[in-house]
């Protein structure tokens, strides 16, 4: 579980024992990294890793942390908050990426509407000019 948590914090596929040691050497550093995780730094590839690799790992070990009937529960249960944080962080990253996409799509639609409105004004100006000069009446 801790390897998965560290990999998530590092935006990577996996973490080594040395990576884990570095993060656990000072508990404050781990907490700081968790509190200051920047979702904007998670790339599309990183999000894919979060969903396909890390979330699956969390789902696979979930019972050890929450099921008292599981033999590993006594050892794992104190670390359940880390499991919860990791799973919620993955959900937050996914929703944040989706929201960013919606904002980009909305901006694109607004820009498109503005361009069409400007084009409409230009066309309307040409038609008004042709009407003033009497050319439109020739086509009626």
VOGU-3710 file (C-alpha; in Angstrom, 3 decimals, decimal comma):
1> xxxxxxxxxx> 0,000/0,000/0,000  2,722/2,470/0,907  4,505/1,783/-2,391  1,301/2,633/-4,225  0,822/5,808/-2,162  4,381/6,948/-2,885  3,996/6,148/-6,593  0,804/8,240/-6,632  2,568/11,137/-4,911  5,445/10,898/-7,391
11> xxxxxxxxxx> 3,100/10,611/-10,387  4,842/7,411/-11,438  3,957/3,791/-12,146  5,791/2,349/-9,165  7,940/3,180/-6,176  11,017/1,385/-4,910  11,874/0,487/-1,334  14,302/3,423/-1,351  11,523/5,795/-2,447  9,382/4,575/0,432
21> xxxxxxxxxx> 12,252/4,981/2,891  12,791/8,573/1,777  9,150/9,458/2,289  8,820/7,634/5,600  12,115/8,913/7,003  10,325/12,037/8,127  6,601/11,679/8,622  6,212/15,455/8,192  7,572/15,213/4,637  4,971/12,607/3,718
31> xxxxxxxxxx> 2,155/14,678/5,206  3,467/17,798/3,478  3,548/16,019/0,116  0,014/14,707/0,636  -1,299/18,137/1,643  0,407/19,846/-1,288  -0,245/17,349/-4,057  -0,939/19,347/-7,209  -3,586/17,806/-9,418  -2,643/20,107/-12,296
41> xxxxxxxxxx> 0,729/18,337/-12,499  -0,957/14,996/-13,157  -0,625/14,403/-16,881  -3,080/12,431/-18,992  -0,644/9,509/-18,840  -0,414/9,967/-15,075  -4,202/9,887/-14,819  -4,266/6,694/-16,864  -1,743/5,172/-14,445  -3,815/6,297/-11,479
51> xxxxxxxxxx> -6,944/4,667/-12,841  -5,545/1,525/-14,456  -2,721/0,645/-12,079  -3,036/2,319/-8,703  -6,806/2,222/-8,328  -6,774/-1,465/-9,241  -4,061/-2,072/-6,635  -6,143/-0,267/-4,021  -9,239/-2,270/-4,929  -7,208/-5,461/-4,650
61> xxxxxxxxxx> -5,947/-4,764/-1,128  -8,983/-2,909/0,179  -10,351/-5,769/2,341  -7,119/-6,018/4,296  -7,715/-2,488/5,559  -11,458/-2,497/6,230  -12,580/-6,092/6,866  -12,000/-7,238/10,467  -12,431/-10,861/9,329  -9,360/-10,526/7,095
71> xxxxxxxxxx> -6,215/-11,890/8,749  -4,156/-8,853/7,689  -6,679/-6,387/9,139  -4,872/-5,872/12,481  -1,658/-4,938/10,713  -3,224/-2,920/7,905  -6,122/-1,099/9,579  -3,993/1,653/11,157  -2,970/2,622/7,621  -6,547/2,790/6,308
81> xxxxxxxxxx> -6,483/6,620/6,194  -3,648/6,421/3,647  -5,727/4,038/1,552  -8,705/6,381/1,779  -6,586/9,397/0,838  -5,086/7,606/-2,161  -8,437/6,442/-3,509  -10,037/9,868/-3,025  -7,045/11,578/-4,630  -7,466/9,403/-7,725
91> xxxxxxxxxx> -11,157/10,320/-7,911  -10,291/14,001/-7,425  -7,688/13,867/-10,220  -10,161/12,250/-12,596  -12,887/14,785/-11,834  -10,423/17,661/-12,084  -9,248/16,478/-15,508  -12,863/16,116/-16,645  -13,654/19,622/-15,398  -10,623/21,034/-17,221
101> xxxxxxxxxx> -11,829/19,362/-20,430  -15,302/20,853/-19,969  -13,751/24,311/-19,465  -11,627/23,916/-22,620  -14,639/22,737/-24,619  -16,749/25,594/-23,277  -14,053/28,142/-24,170  -13,820/26,651/-27,669  -17,620/26,858/-28,078  -17,661/30,464/-26,824
111> xxxxxxxxxx> -14,853/31,421/-29,218  -16,716/29,715/-32,071  -19,918/31,562/-31,201  -18,020/34,870/-31,069  -16,434/34,212/-34,476  -19,824/33,346/-35,973  -21,384/36,476/-34,447  -18,607/38,609/-35,949  -19,067/36,922/-39,317  -22,835/37,527/-39,084
121> xxxxxxxxxx> -22,251/41,219/-38,388  -19,936/41,409/-41,412  -22,453/39,691/-43,690  -25,262/41,872/-42,361  -23,145/44,947/-43,134  -22,617/43,771/-46,718  -26,349/43,096/-47,160  -27,233/46,520/-45,709  -24,754/48,157/-48,066  -26,211/46,296/-51,065
131> xxxxxxxxxx> -29,740/47,293/-50,021  -28,752/50,965/-49,747  -27,296/50,861/-53,226  -30,387/49,132/-54,605  -28,738/45,870/-55,669  -30,920/43,656/-53,481  -34,067/44,857/-55,251  -32,715/43,448/-58,520  -32,875/39,915/-57,077  -36,445/40,190/-55,793
//
